[in-house]
């Protein structure tokens, strides 16, 4: 994250600060999800830990989650203009997975947008926070926030 946040440059002070932040973040996540206190969070423990987020808005999420969400936004907002546009969304998605067509990505991005997002030219931090809270807290698989990380693929 340090390299991404500094747009490819290296800053030892920023790295040290990020190390401290991540250590604190881990402590908070472990408190929420390391149920057997073995110093690790298994997939099942993580899923169980997410239960505390169901039906909550961003403001009601644990501090560790809010920090992670805000940090993720800063990483995706490559140009730092305070909004994630379609180019930044595409870039974020293809770093995780390959897609057959650009139209898949564009359709998924457009499903995230409400009228206000369209007027603003993308997803602001406040909107990203709202979408992320829905992504982790709304069990409806048809919720538009399900597209936050790219097009959905049916796994059978």
C-alpha positions as CSV (number, residue, x, y, z in Angstrom):
1,X,0.0,0.0,0.0
2,X,2.8,2.4,0.7
3,X,4.0,2.3,-2.9
4,X,0.5,2.7,-4.2
5,X,-0.3,5.6,-1.9
6,X,2.8,7.4,-2.8
7,X,2.2,6.8,-6.6
8,X,5.2,4.6,-7.1
9,X,7.7,6.4,-4.9
10,X,9.2,5.0,-1.7
11,X,8.9,6.8,1.7
12,X,10.4,5.1,4.7
13,X,8.4,7.2,7.1
14,X,5.1,6.4,5.4
15,X,6.0,2.7,5.4
16,X,6.7,2.8,9.1
17,X,3.4,4.6,9.8
18,X,1.6,2.0,7.6
19,X,3.3,-0.8,9.5
20,X,2.0,0.6,12.8
21,X,-1.4,1.1,11.4
22,X,-1.5,-2.5,10.0
23,X,-0.4,-3.9,13.4
24,X,-3.2,-2.0,15.1
25,X,-5.6,-3.1,12.5
26,X,-4.6,-6.7,12.9
27,X,-5.1,-6.5,16.7
28,X,-8.6,-5.1,16.2
29,X,-9.5,-7.8,13.6
30,X,-8.0,-10.5,15.8
31,X,-10.1,-9.2,18.7
32,X,-13.2,-9.5,16.5
33,X,-12.5,-12.7,14.7
34,X,-9.7,-14.8,16.3
35,X,-12.2,-16.8,18.4
36,X,-9.8,-19.6,19.4
37,X,-7.1,-17.0,20.2
38,X,-4.4,-18.9,18.2
39,X,-3.0,-15.7,16.6
40,X,-4.5,-16.6,13.3
41,X,-7.9,-15.9,11.7
42,X,-9.2,-18.8,9.6
43,X,-11.7,-18.4,6.8
44,X,-14.5,-19.7,9.1
45,X,-13.5,-17.3,11.9
46,X,-13.4,-14.4,9.4
47,X,-16.8,-15.2,8.1
48,X,-18.1,-15.4,11.7
49,X,-16.4,-12.1,12.5
50,X,-18.2,-10.5,9.6
51,X,-21.6,-11.3,11.3
52,X,-21.2,-8.2,13.4
53,X,-21.4,-6.1,10.2
54,X,-24.8,-7.5,8.9
55,X,-27.3,-4.7,8.3
56,X,-25.0,-2.0,9.6
57,X,-24.1,1.3,8.0
58,X,-20.5,2.4,7.5
59,X,-20.7,4.5,10.7
60,X,-21.7,1.5,12.8
61,X,-18.9,-0.8,11.6
62,X,-15.9,-1.6,13.8
63,X,-13.1,0.9,13.5
64,X,-10.8,-1.6,11.9
65,X,-13.2,-2.2,9.1
66,X,-13.6,1.6,8.6
67,X,-9.9,2.1,8.4
68,X,-9.5,-0.7,5.9
69,X,-12.4,0.6,3.7
70,X,-11.0,4.2,3.7
71,X,-7.5,2.9,2.9
72,X,-8.8,0.8,0.0
73,X,-10.6,3.8,-1.5
74,X,-7.3,5.8,-1.4
75,X,-5.6,3.0,-3.2
76,X,-8.2,2.7,-5.9
77,X,-8.5,6.5,-6.4
78,X,-5.3,6.5,-8.4
79,X,-5.4,10.2,-9.5
80,X,-6.3,11.3,-6.0
81,X,-9.3,13.5,-7.1
82,X,-11.6,12.0,-4.4
83,X,-13.7,10.0,-6.9
84,X,-13.3,6.5,-8.4
85,X,-14.1,6.8,-12.1
86,X,-14.5,4.0,-14.6
87,X,-10.8,3.9,-15.5
88,X,-9.8,3.4,-11.9
89,X,-12.5,0.8,-11.4
90,X,-11.3,-1.1,-14.4
91,X,-7.7,-1.0,-13.2
92,X,-8.7,-2.2,-9.7
93,X,-10.7,-5.1,-11.1
94,X,-8.1,-6.4,-13.5
95,X,-5.6,-6.5,-10.7
96,X,-7.7,-9.3,-9.2
97,X,-9.1,-11.2,-12.1
98,X,-9.1,-11.4,-15.9
99,X,-12.2,-10.6,-17.9
100,X,-13.3,-11.5,-21.4
101,X,-14.5,-8.0,-22.4
102,X,-14.2,-4.4,-21.2
103,X,-18.0,-4.2,-21.5
104,X,-18.3,-6.6,-18.6
105,X,-16.4,-4.2,-16.4
106,X,-18.2,-1.2,-17.6
107,X,-21.6,-2.8,-17.0
108,X,-20.6,-3.8,-13.5
109,X,-19.4,-0.2,-12.8
110,X,-22.6,1.3,-14.0
111,X,-24.6,-1.0,-11.7
112,X,-22.8,0.6,-8.8
113,X,-23.7,4.1,-9.8
114,X,-26.8,6.1,-8.6
115,X,-27.9,9.3,-10.2
116,X,-25.7,11.4,-7.9
117,X,-22.6,9.3,-8.7
118,X,-23.2,9.8,-12.4
119,X,-23.4,13.6,-11.9
120,X,-20.2,13.5,-9.9
121,X,-18.4,11.3,-12.5
122,X,-17.8,8.4,-10.2
123,X,-17.8,7.0,-6.7
124,X,-16.8,9.4,-3.9
125,X,-15.4,8.2,-0.5
126,X,-18.8,8.6,1.2
127,X,-20.5,6.5,-1.5
128,X,-17.7,3.9,-1.4
129,X,-18.1,3.6,2.3
130,X,-21.9,3.1,1.8
131,X,-21.3,0.5,-0.9
132,X,-18.7,-1.3,1.0
133,X,-20.9,-1.5,4.1
134,X,-23.6,-3.0,1.9
135,X,-21.2,-5.4,0.3
136,X,-20.2,-6.9,3.7
137,X,-23.5,-6.4,5.5
138,X,-26.3,-7.1,3.0
139,X,-27.0,-10.8,2.3
140,X,-28.9,-9.9,-0.9
141,X,-26.8,-11.3,-3.8
142,X,-28.7,-8.9,-6.1
143,X,-27.6,-5.8,-4.2
144,X,-25.8,-3.4,-6.5
145,X,-22.9,-3.3,-4.0
146,X,-22.0,-6.8,-5.0
147,X,-20.3,-5.3,-8.0
148,X,-17.9,-3.3,-5.9
149,X,-15.0,-5.5,-6.9
150,X,-16.0,-6.3,-10.4
151,X,-18.5,-8.4,-12.4
152,X,-20.1,-11.3,-10.6
153,X,-19.5,-14.8,-11.9
154,X,-21.9,-17.6,-11.1
155,X,-20.0,-20.5,-9.6
156,X,-21.9,-23.8,-10.0
